[in-house]
Amino acid sequence: MDLTKGVPVSIHLRTEVNQNDEQEEFLFDIKGQVIRMGETLYIRYKEEQEDGSAPVSVTMKIFPDGAVQLTRAGEMHVRLKFVYHEQFETNYQTPYGTIFFSTYTKDLHFSLTDQPVAGKVTIAYDLFMAEQKIGSYNLLLEFSA
């Protein structure tokens, strides 16, 4: 299948959040699109918000070297970069100002099959603000045409 033209996919997304000894899980089953531009793979979808506000556009960019960049663009904007066992600083644009934080990637895996188009991305990371850990996150995104 030609990914350069974009392929509609079904996406199953699970995010586990561990903060202050409490765990929350978020599940989404949504439609999206997978596109290959050069050697980079893009997974795009919209996350509906529980509070009824406008959906958030999400793009997961998977680089040839295995790095993953996750961009969430809505009322608030954030770009997270994940590289196995590396820490990256970023900022979170909110209507109230900019919040600075960093991520440390504990685990990162990506797999892709061609026939049919399907894949899986798993990311485990810690989130820090001013050197203080504020939570641990596990993200699983599975997609199939």
N, C-alpha and C positions, 0 to 999 in steps of 0.2 A: 504494500500500500504506500502511496506517495505522501509522505508526511510534509513535504514542502508546500502543499496546498492546504494543509490543515485537515484534521480528521476529528469528527465529533466523537466524544467518548462519554461513558458513564464514569463518575468519580465517587469513590467511597473515601471519606476523610474522617479520621479519628484523631483527636488531640486530647492528651491527658495532661492536666496541669496539677502540679504538686506545689502548694504554697502554704506556709505556716502550719505544717502537719495536716493539711486538708487536701483531699484529692477531688478534682472535678474532671468529667469527661464530656467532650463535645463531639457529636456525630453528625455528619452531613452526607447525604446521598444526593448528588447533583449532576447536572449535565455540564460538560466543558468541551475543550478543544485541545488537541495536541498538534503542535506545529514544529517542524525542523527548519531552522535557518542556518545554513552552513553546517557547522558541527555542533551547534547548540540546540537543545530541545526546550520548547516552551510548553507548559501546561497552564491553560487559562480557564478560569471559572469565576462565577459570581456567588458570594456567600450571602444568603438572605439573613437579615438581622432579626433576632427574636423580638426586639422592641418595635418592629415595624418601620424602622428608618430605612433609608435607601440601601440597596445591596452594596457590598464591598467587592470591588474588582480585585481578583487575586491572580498573580502571575508567578509561577515557579519556573525559574530558569536553571537548566541543568547544563553545566559547562563540560566540554570534552575532558577536562582534568578531574572531573568528579565533584567539583564544587557546586553548591546549590545556592541560588539567591531567591528569596521569597519577598515579593512586593505586595503590599496591601494598600490599595488606593481607594479612599472613600472620604468621609468627613475627616478622618484621621489618616495619616500617611506614614508608612514605615517600610523600610527595606532591610531585611536581615540576610546576612551572608553566612553560609555554613561550610567549613572545611574541617575535615576530620582532625581532632585534637588541636584546633586553633581557636583563638579568641579574636572577635571583631567588634569594634566600637561602631555604634550607629546612633541615630536619633529618631524620635517619634514625633511627628508633626501633629499637634492637636489644635483645636480651635482656641485653646488657652495658652499656647506657647509650645516650646520645644522641650522634650524630655530626652536626656542623654543616657544611654545604657550600653551594655555589651553582652554578647553571647559567647559561650564556650561550647563547642560541639564535642560531645562525648562519643557519639556513634553516628554513622552516616552510611546508608546503603541505597543503591539504585539498580533496578533491573528493568530491561525492556525486551519484549519479544515482538517480532514482525507480523507473524501470521497466526492469529489475528493480532492487531496492534493492542498491546497491553503492557502495563508496567507497574512498578511499585517503588515508592520512595519512603524510607524510614529515617527519621532524624531524632536523635536524643540530644538535648542541649540544656544548659543552665543559663539563666538570665541574671545579670548583675546590674546594679545601679550604684555608682560610686563605690566600687569594690565590694559591695555587700550583695550576697546572693539573695535574690527575691523569689526564685522558684526554679523548678525543674520541669521540663516539657518533653513529651514524647509525641511525635507527629507521625502518622501513617497515612499515606495517600496511595490508593490503588486506582488504576484506571483501565478501562477496556473499551474497544470499539464495538 
